[in-house]
Amino acid sequence: MLALVFDIQQEVEHTQKAEMDFVMKQALGGATKDMGKMLGGEEEKDPDAAKKEEERQEALRQQEDERKAKHARMEAEREKVRQSIRDKYGLKKKEEKEAEEKAALEQACEGSLTRPKKAIPRGCGDDDDDDDDGSILDTVLKFLPGPLQDMFKK
């Protein structure tokens, strides 16, 4: 009987201690794990920490590779749709347009040692085919009214 009382007393003490632990954990909000660190105790070293970190890094690399592969697939699908639209409406890619323009420019310059001449507006530059004399006075006289032209021609 004495043993039974002793067992009941131990069980009550154990229950009270468990209740007290529960109340403390609730009050501190799980900070009891870090309590030792805060009081200056040493941190527990996990022997498998390096292995776990390596596995985590590998998982991150694998996720990044999967993300890049997914992005490449999506971009390929987009390019297929773009190409079908180009084919449907007869459009050309920017790169193709630039290449054709460059080829046309090079073809025009073929055989020339200098850069291609730009278009010069009529009346500017070295045009010899519009005047017989080529004098400036004749050019000015063309723009004067009739009586003044007659006066200068005499």
VENHU-V634888 format. One line per field, one symbol per residue. phi: phi as a letter, one per 30 degrees, with the letter a starting at -180 (. if undefined). Layout:
phi = ???
//
This chain:
phi = .dddddddddddddddddddddddddddiidddcdddddjddddccdcdddddddddddddddddddddddddddddddddeddddddcidcdeddddddddddddddddjcdcdddddcddjcjcccdcbddiddddddddcddedddddddd
//
